[in-house]
Amino acid sequence: MAVWEIIGGVILILCSIIIVAAVMAQETKEQGLTSAIGGGNNSSFFDGNMSRTKDARLSRFTRNTAILMVILVIAMNIAAQVVK
């Protein structure tokens, strides 16, 4: 096992732990039966400022971390094929 494989594995494990923690910290977005009966038009004050809320920042952070993880997995697989 090469050093870059170990470093990449550690980074992948850290990314996965960060993604799990970020997803668990987010609030649920389901409105349940109220949305089904009422048509799902439950707007609030925070809908207009959604990009500034903590949940929106956390969602962007989760998305960016997941993208980083996918790119890292692809890069590690390509590098493993080249080294063989």
N, CA and C atoms as a LAMMPS dump frame, in Angstrom:
ITEM: TIMESTEP
0
ITEM: NUMBER OF ATOMS
252
ITEM: BOX BOUNDS ff ff ff
-5.0000000000000000e+02 5.0000000000000000e+02
-5.0000000000000000e+02 5.0000000000000000e+02
-5.0000000000000000e+02 5.0000000000000000e+02
ITEM: ATOMS id mol type element x y z
1 1 1 N 0.84 -1.173 0
2 1 2 C 0 0 0
3 1 3 C 0.887 1.239 0
4 2 1 N 0.621 2.121 -0.94
5 2 2 C 1.43 3.327 -1.07
6 2 3 C 0.963 4.398 -0.068
7 3 1 N 1.822 5.366 0.122
8 3 2 C 1.52 6.451 1.055
9 3 3 C 0.307 7.251 0.587
10 4 1 N 0.192 7.489 -0.729
11 4 2 C -0.937 8.263 -1.241
12 4 3 C -2.251 7.524 -1.037
13 5 1 N -2.233 6.189 -1.033
14 5 2 C -3.448 5.415 -0.767
15 5 3 C -3.891 5.572 0.685
16 6 1 N -2.942 5.58 1.588
17 6 2 C -3.257 5.749 3.006
18 6 3 C -3.797 7.151 3.259
19 7 1 N -3.136 8.157 2.696
20 7 2 C -3.592 9.539 2.875
21 7 3 C -4.978 9.721 2.26
22 8 1 N -5.178 9.188 1.063
23 8 2 C -6.488 9.275 0.417
24 8 3 C -7.567 8.57 1.213
25 9 1 N -7.239 7.414 1.788
26 9 2 C -8.201 6.691 2.615
27 9 3 C -8.589 7.454 3.863
28 10 1 N -7.6 8.079 4.484
29 10 2 C -7.876 8.88 5.683
30 10 3 C -8.765 10.074 5.326
31 11 1 N -8.477 10.722 4.212
32 11 2 C -9.297 11.864 3.79
33 11 3 C -10.72 11.41 3.467
34 12 1 N -10.868 10.245 2.837
35 12 2 C -12.205 9.717 2.547
36 12 3 C -12.983 9.417 3.826
37 13 1 N -12.311 8.852 4.805
38 13 2 C -12.976 8.575 6.076
39 13 3 C -13.401 9.876 6.747
40 14 1 N -12.529 10.883 6.75
41 14 2 C -12.879 12.18 7.329
42 14 3 C -14.054 12.822 6.595
43 15 1 N -14.038 12.754 5.255
44 15 2 C -15.154 13.31 4.468
45 15 3 C -16.464 12.614 4.816
46 16 1 N -16.421 11.305 4.944
47 16 2 C -17.655 10.58 5.244
48 16 3 C -18.178 10.915 6.637
49 17 1 N -17.293 11.057 7.604
50 17 2 C -17.716 11.436 8.957
51 17 3 C -18.298 12.845 8.954
52 18 1 N -17.664 13.761 8.221
53 18 2 C -18.162 15.135 8.137
54 18 3 C -19.53 15.175 7.462
55 19 1 N -19.722 14.391 6.407
56 19 2 C -21.007 14.369 5.716
57 19 3 C -22.1 13.837 6.633
58 20 1 N -21.817 12.758 7.353
59 20 2 C -22.813 12.202 8.27
60 20 3 C -23.175 13.221 9.349
61 21 1 N -22.185 13.886 9.914
62 21 2 C -22.447 14.888 10.959
63 21 3 C -23.244 16.069 10.403
64 22 1 N -22.912 16.515 9.188
65 22 2 C -23.626 17.648 8.601
66 22 3 C -25.068 17.29 8.272
67 23 1 N -25.3 16.092 7.775
68 23 2 C -26.67 15.679 7.467
69 23 3 C -27.483 15.538 8.747
70 24 1 N -26.87 15.004 9.791
71 24 2 C -27.59 14.857 11.056
72 24 3 C -27.904 16.208 11.701
73 25 1 N -27.101 17.222 11.419
74 25 2 C -27.314 18.541 12.004
75 25 3 C -28.393 19.336 11.289
76 26 1 N -28.729 18.933 10.06
77 26 2 C -29.738 19.671 9.302
78 26 3 C -31.134 19.38 9.831
79 27 1 N -32.008 20.386 9.666
80 27 2 C -33.399 20.198 10.06
81 27 3 C -34.133 19.44 8.967
82 28 1 N -35.159 18.682 9.357
83 28 2 C -35.935 17.949 8.371
84 28 3 C -36.8 18.912 7.568
85 29 1 N -36.99 18.61 6.311
86 29 2 C -37.748 19.499 5.449
87 29 3 C -39.143 18.971 5.15
88 30 1 N -39.486 17.816 5.657
89 30 2 C -40.804 17.274 5.37
90 30 3 C -41.847 17.952 6.238
91 31 1 N -43.015 18.182 5.66
92 31 2 C -44.085 18.843 6.385
93 31 3 C -45.197 17.871 6.727
94 32 1 N -45.08 16.639 6.281
95 32 2 C -46.007 15.602 6.671
96 32 3 C -47.389 15.757 6.079
97 33 1 N -48.392 15.385 6.857
98 33 2 C -49.771 15.366 6.402
99 33 3 C -50.306 16.765 6.13
100 34 1 N -49.806 17.756 6.806
101 34 2 C -50.244 19.127 6.579
102 34 3 C -49.991 19.549 5.14
103 35 1 N -48.863 19.181 4.608
104 35 2 C -48.521 19.521 3.236
105 35 3 C -49.389 18.768 2.243
106 36 1 N -49.71 17.517 2.541
107 36 2 C -50.521 16.709 1.63
108 36 3 C -51.955 17.223 1.551
109 37 1 N -52.514 17.611 2.669
110 37 2 C -53.902 18.082 2.685
111 37 3 C -53.981 19.519 2.191
112 38 1 N -53.087 20.363 2.639
113 38 2 C -53.146 21.782 2.311
114 38 3 C -52.527 22.138 0.979
115 39 1 N -51.963 21.218 0.267
116 39 2 C -51.368 21.503 -1.031
117 39 3 C -49.899 21.859 -0.974
118 40 1 N -49.31 21.889 0.178
119 40 2 C -47.873 22.122 0.298
120 40 3 C -47.456 23.568 0.126
121 41 1 N -48.371 24.493 0.273
122 41 2 C -48.037 25.912 0.112
123 41 3 C -47.874 26.559 1.473
124 42 1 N -46.981 26.039 2.263
125 42 2 C -46.717 26.584 3.587
126 42 3 C -45.481 27.459 3.522
127 43 1 N -45.658 28.715 3.245
128 43 2 C -44.518 29.618 3.155
129 43 3 C -44.334 30.339 4.484
130 44 1 N -43.121 30.78 4.712
131 44 2 C -42.834 31.494 5.937
132 44 3 C -41.896 32.655 5.628
133 45 1 N -41.543 33.379 6.657
134 45 2 C -40.638 34.504 6.505
135 45 3 C -39.273 34.058 6.007
136 46 1 N -38.846 32.877 6.404
137 46 2 C -37.516 32.406 6.075
138 46 3 C -37.383 31.943 4.627
139 47 1 N -38.496 31.76 3.91
140 47 2 C -38.402 31.334 2.519
141 47 3 C -37.705 32.374 1.651
142 48 1 N -37.919 33.641 1.912
143 48 2 C -37.281 34.692 1.134
144 48 3 C -35.792 34.815 1.396
145 49 1 N -35.365 34.491 2.593
146 49 2 C -33.952 34.598 2.982
147 49 3 C -33.309 33.233 3.155
148 50 1 N -33.721 32.271 2.358
149 50 2 C -33.247 30.907 2.535
150 50 3 C -31.737 30.767 2.346
151 51 1 N -31.148 31.582 1.472
152 51 2 C -29.714 31.447 1.221
153 51 3 C -28.87 31.948 2.393
154 52 1 N -29.468 32.656 3.332
155 52 2 C -28.712 33.211 4.451
156 52 3 C -28.854 32.408 5.735
157 53 1 N -29.717 31.419 5.743
158 53 2 C -29.951 30.685 6.978
159 53 3 C -28.827 29.689 7.253
160 54 1 N -28.767 29.258 8.49
161 54 2 C -27.76 28.283 8.893
162 54 3 C -27.962 26.964 8.154
163 55 1 N -29.224 26.591 7.962
164 55 2 C -29.514 25.334 7.28
165 55 3 C -29.088 25.381 5.818
166 56 1 N -29.226 26.518 5.179
167 56 2 C -28.8 26.646 3.781
168 56 3 C -27.277 26.553 3.674
169 57 1 N -26.573 27.197 4.59
170 57 2 C -25.109 27.104 4.587
171 57 3 C -24.66 25.672 4.863
172 58 1 N -25.336 25.012 5.769
173 58 2 C -25.01 23.626 6.084
174 58 3 C -25.294 22.714 4.892
175 59 1 N -26.349 23.004 4.174
176 59 2 C -26.685 22.22 2.983
177 59 3 C -25.63 22.397 1.891
178 60 1 N -25.188 23.632 1.681
179 60 2 C -24.126 23.879 0.702
180 60 3 C -22.823 23.203 1.115
181 61 1 N -22.502 23.26 2.403
182 61 2 C -21.294 22.614 2.91
183 61 3 C -21.359 21.109 2.692
184 62 1 N -22.515 20.512 2.952
185 62 2 C -22.693 19.076 2.745
186 62 3 C -22.524 18.715 1.276
187 63 1 N -23.14 19.514 0.401
188 63 2 C -23.034 19.257 -1.034
189 63 3 C -21.591 19.362 -1.503
190 64 1 N -20.88 20.378 -1.071
191 64 2 C -19.489 20.558 -1.489
192 64 3 C -18.583 19.449 -0.95
193 65 1 N -18.834 19.01 0.271
194 65 2 C -18.05 17.915 0.833
195 65 3 C -18.308 16.618 0.08
196 66 1 N -19.568 16.382 -0.302
197 66 2 C -19.893 15.179 -1.078
198 66 3 C -19.247 15.224 -2.463
199 67 1 N -19.226 16.391 -3.082
200 67 2 C -18.565 16.534 -4.38
201 67 3 C -17.068 16.265 -4.246
202 68 1 N -16.454 16.802 -3.201
203 68 2 C -15.039 16.547 -2.941
204 68 3 C -14.78 15.06 -2.747
205 69 1 N -15.671 14.387 -2.046
206 69 2 C -15.505 12.959 -1.793
207 69 3 C -15.604 12.157 -3.093
208 70 1 N -16.559 12.494 -3.95
209 70 2 C -16.709 11.791 -5.231
210 70 3 C -15.477 11.998 -6.102
211 71 1 N -14.995 13.237 -6.174
212 71 2 C -13.801 13.533 -6.977
213 71 3 C -12.593 12.777 -6.435
214 72 1 N -12.465 12.711 -5.117
215 72 2 C -11.348 11.995 -4.504
216 72 3 C -11.419 10.494 -4.793
217 73 1 N -12.613 9.925 -4.74
218 73 2 C -12.766 8.495 -5.035
219 73 3 C -12.388 8.207 -6.479
220 74 1 N -12.856 9.041 -7.402
221 74 2 C -12.523 8.856 -8.82
222 74 3 C -11.021 8.996 -9.04
223 75 1 N -10.406 10.007 -8.438
224 75 2 C -8.972 10.212 -8.591
225 75 3 C -8.165 9.055 -8.022
226 76 1 N -8.599 8.531 -6.886
227 76 2 C -7.874 7.405 -6.288
228 76 3 C -8.006 6.142 -7.15
229 77 1 N -9.186 5.937 -7.733
230 77 2 C -9.355 4.774 -8.605
231 77 3 C -8.53 4.894 -9.881
232 78 1 N -8.476 6.074 -10.447
233 78 2 C -7.66 6.287 -11.644
234 78 3 C -6.184 6.083 -11.305
235 79 1 N -5.748 6.632 -10.182
236 79 2 C -4.35 6.478 -9.79
237 79 3 C -4.006 5.027 -9.493
238 80 1 N -4.938 4.289 -8.921
239 80 2 C -4.681 2.871 -8.648
240 80 3 C -4.557 2.062 -9.94
241 81 1 N -5.307 2.439 -10.953
242 81 2 C -5.217 1.743 -12.248
243 81 3 C -3.911 2.073 -12.953
244 82 1 N -3.439 3.295 -12.806
245 82 2 C -2.2 3.713 -13.466
246 82 3 C -1.002 3.029 -12.814
247 83 1 N -1.03 2.879 -11.507
248 83 2 C 0.093 2.301 -10.779
249 83 3 C 0.224 0.803 -11.076
250 84 1 N -0.883 0.123 -11.3
251 84 2 C -0.819 -1.329 -11.582
252 84 3 C 0.005 -1.573 -12.749
